[in-house]
Amino acid sequence: MKRIVAAGADLLHFDVMDGDFVSNFAISPPFIAAVREITDVPFDVHIMVTHPLRYIDALAAAGADLITFHIESADKPDEVISAIRAHGLKPGLAFCPKTPVSSVTPYLSKIDLVLPMSVEPGFGGQSFQRNTLEKIETLHHRVQEMTQPPDISVDGGVTTEIAPLTIQCGATILVAGTAIFRSQQPEAIIQKLRTPATYDENV
């Protein structure tokens, strides 16, 4: 984490999985709390869980700054948003590749981040699904009409080739795991992700 922050990362993204909403398990609140002890970089915690309300208190105590939950989860979105706000944290709302943008539209004015997943949630290393670009663009047009538009985050298969396409469509936050952590030069990758000069529509 220290190496990645030193390389220029200005937000750390954590995936929390319960083995139910998705078939994988990942990162617990104690792990997040341990990382919080070594850095003050903002934490964006993405919870892929069936009952997000069960996790809010623990994640707030662990040091999360923003908690992104799924519209497909079992708890009522308004209740989860309120629970996150009650801790003084920012709520985010994610939705899976097969879920339409219309599912999150009613909540755009209530959240700080919207995340159209560009891969199926649960496992890293997947390829970016190109239909996500259309979703990003749709969200971009809708939030531009708002006084305080939420960030549009992209998570899944983000590479230095894909990043310019998502930015062109309106993305404001890029979550890159494999591209950064498997690179021998994370500084160069982060710089390319942040300031792409050109893009290729055929990528």
N, C-alpha and C positions, 0 to 999 in steps of 0.2 A: 504494500500500500504506500509506503514511504517513497518507493522508487517511482510509482505511477504519479503520485502527487508532485514529486520533484520534476517529473517529465512534463507537467503542465495541466493535469486533470483538475478541473475546478468543481467537479461533482462526482461523488462515488455512488454507484448504483448497486444495490444489493437485491438478490432474488431470495425470497422466502417461499418455500413450497411445503405443503402439508402431506403429500403422498395421497391425497384424496382428490382435490381439484385437478391436480396433475399427478402422474404416477411416480414422479421423482420427489426426493427430499432435498432440501438445501437450506443453508444458513439460518441459524437460530438467533433470537434476540441476544443471548449471552455473547455470541460471536460478534455481533454488531457493537455491543457495549465494549468489548475488548479492543476493537478497532478504533472506537471513539476516543479511547485513552491516548492514542498516538497521533491524532489529527483533528483539526477543527474544520476541515472541508465539509460542506453540506452533504448530508446523506439522503439519497433518494431511495426509499425502500419499496420495492415492488412485491406485493404479497399475492401469490398465486395460491389462494386458500379458499375452501368452501365457505367458512364462516369468518370473515375478516374482523367482525366485532370482538372476537375472542383474542385478537392479537394487538389491538391498538394500544392498550395500557402498557404492555410489555415493550412494545417497540418505541413508544414515547420515552419510557424510562431508559431504554438502551441508547438513546441519542439520535433517533430519526428526526429529520427536518421536514421531510415530505413523505407521505405514505400513499402509494398508488395501489388501489384495489381493482378487482375485475367486476364489470357490470354483470357478468355471467354468474357471480357468486350468489349464495343463498340469502344473504342478508339484504335488507332494503337499503338502496344507495343513499337516500337522504339520512338515514340513521347512522350509516358509516361515516358519511361526510361530517355530520354533527359531532360524532365521537372524536374524529381527528381534529376538528376545529377546537373542541373543548380543551385539548392539550396545547393549544396555540400553534399547532402544526398545519402544514399545507396539505390539502387533499388532492389526490390525482385519481383519474379514472381510466382504466385500460379496457380494451376489448379485443377479442380473438379475431384471427383473419376471416373467419366465416360469419362474424357478427357484423351487421350493417351499421353505418355511421349514425343512422337514425336512433339507435338504441341509447346513445350517449348525448344526443342533442339536447334533451330537456335539462341536462345537468351542467352544461358548459358554463353557465353564469355562476355556478356554485363551487367550481373547482379551480385549482391553480395549474393543473397539467392534465392533458389528455393524451393517451398513448394507444394509437392503433398498432397492434402487434403485427410485425412483418414476418414472423415465424410462428409456428404453433408453440404455445407456452410449455415449458417444462424441461427443455434440453438446449444447451448451447451448441454452437457450431453449425447451425442450419443456414441454408441459403435464403437470401432476401426474396420475399414474394412481391413481384412487381405490381400487383394490383393494389398494394399499399400506397403507392404514389398517388393514385386517384383519391384515396381516402384522405391522405394528407392535404391534398389540394382542396377537397371539399370542406374539410375542417378549417383550413386557412381562410377561405372565403366567409365562412360563417362566424368565426371569432373576430374577424376584422371589424365587424359591426358593433362589437362590444366595447364598453368603456375600459374594462380591465380584462383583456383577452387572456385565456390560459395559454401556457406554453404548449407546443405540440412536440411531443417526444417520439423518437423512433428507436425501437429496440428489437434487434434480431437481424443478423446478417449484414450489419453496417460495416462497410469497408471504405477505403479511400476512393474507390470507384463509385460506390453507391451513394456516399455522403452528398456529393454535389447535386445529385438528382433529387434527394429528399429536401435539401435546402431550397432548391429552385421551386419546389412545390409548397414550401412554407414551414418546414420543420425548424424548430428553434433549439431543440436539445437532441444530441446524438448519443446514444448508448452503444458503446463498442467494447465488447469483451474480448473475443478471440483476436480481433485485429490488433489490439493493443497488447494484451498480456502474452501473446505468443510471438511478439516482435522483439528482435534484439535491439531495436532503436525506437522505443515507445515515444520519445520526444518528437521524432520525425513524423510518426503516424498521427499523433495528436495534433501537431501543427497542420498536417494535410487535411485532417478531418475538420478542423476549425476554420481554415481559410482556403478552401478550394478555389482556384482561379477560374477554372473552366470545367465544363462537364460534357460528357458524351452521351447523347440520347440512345445510343445503341448498346450501352453497357448492360 
